[in-house]
Amino acid sequence: MSWLSTPSDGSGTGLSEVVRKVGVALLTGGVAFAMTNLAHQDPILSVTLSVLIGGSALVVQFLIDFESRLREVQIGQMDQARQIRECVDERFRAISEATELFGLMEESMVQTEVLSQLVRHSTRIGPDSSTLAHRLAQRELSRMAEFLKELGDGGEAIYDGEDRDWLLGLTYSATQCIDATSLTTVDGGGMWSTDLGQRYLDAQREAVHRGTKVRRIFILDRPGPQGDDALDEVFRQHRDIGVEVRVLDLASATHLRRTSLFDFVLFDGVISYEVTTGSWIDESTRPIVVNTRLVLRSSRVEERRDRFNELWDAARPC
């Protein structure tokens, strides 16, 4: 018969279950009818009992199936409620973390607008950007995060090689004083003719114009590769922009300690910018800068401040 065929929408399983339940009910009713006939009961009573027992069997099957379905619905609702609760908790945690970060941004001494721009602009690197741009952005953000962590910890930050961004940024940001030492073998006449040297001079000029006191000691640790005329030109460039210049000849300052002679710059007396150079190889070239450090630890900065004052007193005005 066509009504017993399995539908294409997958409801054939439900129909077969109904047929099975009806079959069980009919079989139970038939067994009841046979047993009442064997007991020589009234035919009407036999039919009534068989119908009642068969109907009861059918109802019991539907009740069992209903309980099973109800249990499945309850389990599904419990799983769905758990998933919704986990999703809501996750969203609330994200909102809580975002609220905490925003609160920290407001409490930070860094301008909130600058931090907001960093987050806003980082989101502009979307799926349409190249993979290389993604990797570069990730690398720069990681480097910046590590740099901010080092500044916040108050220890020191290290940059491999010769830096320019820290030096220029600190010079543009200083408001009180800039105290610097310059070994002629490291940044003598040759350094100040480079692009970095010229930008550094411009940054010092702006610092002097806004009222920052700039002092520099040129330490003659060995004869300059370009002669005295080149150094005199460097001295003049600094004097012309308002830098207080002194010269220290180590040949005549035998009482000074030689173990701690290196280039450093004190910005506002709180940050020491220090350069570490490699071994001296050729008299005609500057030694290679191995790394650059920003020292923020107060005890070491105070040592550099005392060291500068000692060298300043021993040097002669230029």
N, C-alpha and C positions, 0 to 999 in steps of 0.2 A: 504494500500500500504506500502511496506517495507521502502520506502524512507521517509515516514512520521513518522516512529516509533522513539521512543526516544532512542538516542544512550546511550551506557553504560558509556561514558566518561563525562556525565553531560552537553553535548551541546544541550539537548532537549529543555531547556528553551529558548535558542537563536532561535532555529527553530520555536518554537511556537510563539515567538514574530514576526518573519517574516511572518508566516501564518496569524497572527492577523492583521498585517499592510496591507497585500495583501487583506484580507477579507474586511477591512474597505475601502480600495481604490475601490474594486469592488462594494461594497454597495453604496458608494458615486457616482460612475459612473452610476450604475443602477438607482439611484434616479434621477440623471441628465437626463438620457435617457428617463425615464418615464415622467418627467416634460416637456421636449421638444416635446415628442409625444402628450401630452395633449394640447400643444400649436399649434399642427398641423404644426410643422417645417419640413423642408426637412430631410428625413432619413439620408442622408450623413452628414448633419450638426448636427443632433442629435447624431449620433455615434461619430463624431469628438469632440463635446462638452463633451459628457460623458467620452470619453477617456482622454481628456485634464483635466477635473475636477477630475477624478479618479487618473490620474497620479500626478496631483498637490497634492491631498490628501496624496498619498503615499510619495511624496518627502517631504511634510511638516512633516509627521510623522518621517521620517528618520532624518530630520533636528532637530526636537525636541529631538529625541533619541541621536543624535550626540552631541547636546549641553549639555544634561544631562551627557553623558559619559565624555565629555570634562571637565565639572565642577568637576566630580568625580576625574578625573586625576589630575586636578589642585589642588584640596583639598589634594589628596594623596601626590603630589609633595611638597606641602607646609608643610604637616606633616613630610614627610621624611627630608625635608630641616631643619625643626625645630629640629628634632631628631639628625641630623648630626651636627647642630650648637651647641646643648647642649653637645653632645659627645666631640666635638672639644674643647668647652669651658672648659669642665671638665678635659680633658687631659692637656690643657694649664695651668689650675689652678694647677693640680698636678705637671706639669713641673716647674711652677713658684714657688710652695712651695718647691719642691726638690732643685731648684736652690737657693732659699733663705736659706734653711737649710744647703746646702753645703757652701754657703758664710759665714754663722754663724760658721760652723765648722772650716773654714779657719781662721776666726778672733779670735776663742777661743784660750786661752792659753793652753788648753789640746791638746796633739799631735793629728793631723788629722788622722794619721795612726791608732791610738788606737781607735778612734771613728769609723773609717771605718771598723776595725776588729770587733767591737761590732755589727754593722749592718750586716756585711757579715756573721758572725758566727751565728747570730740569725736566718738567713734565712735557715740554715742547719737543723733546727728543722721542718721537713716537715710533710706531711700527714702520712708517714710511722712510725713516732715516736709515742710513746704511749700518751694517753690522760693525764696521770699523768705527763709525761715530759712536755707537753704543759702547763699545769697549773703551774708547778714549774717554768718554764721559764718565764711565764707571771708574776708570783709573784715576782721573782727576778728582772726582768726588771722594774716593778712598784716600787719596793723598791729602786732600784738604781736611777730611775728618781726622786723620792721624795728626796733622799739623795742629789743628785746634785742640785736640786732646793733649798734645805735648805742651802747648801754651797754657792750657787750663791746669795741668798738673804742676806747673811752675818749676820744671826741671830744666831741660834743654831740648832744642830741636836741631836735627842734623840734616844737612843737605849735601849729597855727594857731588863734589866738583865745585866750580865757582858759581856763586849765586849772584843774581842781579835784582830780582824782585824784592827780596827781603831788604837789601841795602837801600834801594830807592824808596820802598814803602816806608821804612822806618825814618828815613831822612825827611820825607814829606809829612810824616805824622808827628815828629818830635816837636814839642812846644817850649821846652825849657833850655836844654843844652845838648850839645853834641861834642863829645871829647874823643878824639881819634889819634891813633898812632899809625905812622906809615914808614915801614922799612923800605929803604930805597931799592933793595934787591927784589922786593915783592911788588910794590906799586909805585915805583919811581917815575921818571919822565915818560917811559913807554906806556904805562897804564893810563895816564891822563889824556893821551892823544887818541885813545880808543873810543868807540861809541859809548861804552859803559862809563868811562871816565868823564866824557863830556856831559852825559846825562846826570852823573853824580855831582858835577860842578853846578849844573843848573838847579838841582834839588837843594844843594847847600845855599845857593844864592836866594832861593825862595824862603829857605829856613831863616836866613839872616833878615830878610825883609819883614817877616812876620814876628821878629823879636826874639828868635832863638839864638842863643850864644853858641858859636861854633869855634872850637879850638882844635888845632892839629899840630902834632909833633912829627917832624920828618927826622927819622933816625938814620944817620949815615953809618950803616954797619959795614959797608965796603964801598970802594969807589964805584960810582954810577957808570953803567955801561955806555951812556951817551955823553958823559962828561959833565962838568959843572955848569955849563951854559944851559943845558937842558933842565937841570934841577932848578936853576935860577928862574927859568921861565915858568916852571910849575909853582914855585913860591910866589911869583908875581901874580899868576892867575888866581891863586887863593886869596892873596891880599886884596886884589881888586874887587872881589865879591864880598869882602867884609869878614873873612875868616882870620882869626888870630893865629899866626904862624910862628912856631919856634923850631929851631934846628938843634939836634943833639948829635954831636960827633962822639962816637964811642971810643975813639982813639984818645980823647982827652978826658973821658968820664970813666976812669978805671975803677972808681969806687962803686959803680952800679952793678947790680946782679945781672949776669948775662944768661942765666938759665931760663928766664921767663920772657925773653924778647920775642914777641910775635905781634902781628897786626891785630888790633882790636879797636872797636868803636863803642863807646858808651852813649846810649840814647836816654836822655832824661834821667840818667843815673839808675835806671832800673833794668835795662836790657843790654847785655854785652854781645856785640856782633864780632865773631872771631873767625879767623881764617887760618887753616893749617896747610902748609905747603910741603911739597916733596923735597927730595934731596937736590942739592945744587949740582947741575950737570954741566952747563955751558955758561961762561961769563957773559955771553952776548944775548942771552934770552932769559926771560923771567922764569922762575921755578913754577912747576905745575901746582895748581891749587888742588889739594886732595879732598878736602871737605870744608864746609862752612857750618858754623854752629851759632845758634842763638841761646845764650845762657841767661836764665831767669832766676836761678837760685840766688837768694839775697846774699848769702855768705860769699859766694864767688864773685858776684857783682861788686860787693864792697872791696874785695881784694883788688879787683881791676881798678876801682876808683882810687884806692890808695896808691896803686902802682902808677897810675897816670899822674897823680899829683907829684909823686916822687920824680918822675921823668920830666914833668913840666918845670919844676924848680931847678933841675939840673940843666935844662936846655937854655939856649940863648935866643933872644928875640931876633927875628929875621928882618 
